[in-house]
Amino acid sequence: MNLLEAIEGEEYIIKGIVTDDEELESFLFSLGCYSGEPITVVSRVRGGCVVSIKDGRYNIDTDLAKAISI
């Protein structure tokens, strides 16, 4: 299951990042998005969603959301 299928307001644990793009993977890692970390979809917006990771909120597009396996 990826982040696009997540229910708003429910906390999930990241299982992994599914991408061949190393730059994308390192960007997500810099946000604190890596295996074992809790993540919550706060809301859905056009073209993506707002997520809460650690103490921050980030607006991510659909390509990033598809790469995050929960």
C-alpha positions in Angstrom: 0.0 0.0 0.0 1.3 3.5 -0.8 0.6 6.8 0.8 -2.1 7.8 -1.8 -4.2 5.0 -0.4 -3.9 6.2 3.2 -6.8 7.4 5.3 -6.6 11.0 6.4 -5.8 11.4 10.1 -4.6 7.8 10.6 -1.0 7.2 11.5 1.0 4.7 9.5 4.5 3.3 9.7 6.7 3.7 6.6 7.8 0.3 5.3 10.1 1.7 2.6 10.7 4.0 -0.3 10.0 2.4 -3.7 12.0 4.3 -6.3 15.0 3.9 -8.5 15.7 7.7 -8.3 18.5 8.2 -5.7 17.9 11.9 -5.6 14.3 11.4 -4.7 15.2 8.9 -2.0 17.8 11.2 -0.4 15.3 14.1 -0.5 12.7 12.0 1.4 15.3 10.8 3.8 16.2 14.5 4.5 12.6 15.1 5.5 12.8 12.2 8.0 10.9 9.8 5.7 12.5 6.4 6.1 11.6 2.8 7.2 10.1 2.5 10.6 9.1 6.2 10.9 5.5 7.1 11.6 3.7 9.2 9.0 0.2 10.8 8.9 -1.8 12.2 6.0 -3.2 15.4 7.4 -5.2 16.4 4.3 -5.5 15.9 0.6 -4.8 18.8 -1.8 -5.0 19.0 -5.6 -2.0 17.2 -7.0 -0.9 15.5 -3.7 -1.3 15.6 0.0 -0.1 17.2 3.2 1.7 14.8 5.5 3.1 15.0 9.1 6.5 13.5 9.6 8.2 13.9 13.0 7.6 17.6 14.0 7.0 18.9 10.4 4.2 19.1 7.9 5.1 18.8 4.2 3.1 19.1 1.0 4.1 16.2 -1.3 3.0 15.5 -4.8 1.5 12.3 -6.1 4.8 11.0 -7.4 6.4 11.3 -4.0 3.3 9.8 -2.3 3.4 6.8 -4.7 7.0 6.1 -3.7 6.3 5.9 0.0 5.2 2.4 1.0 3.2 2.1 4.2 
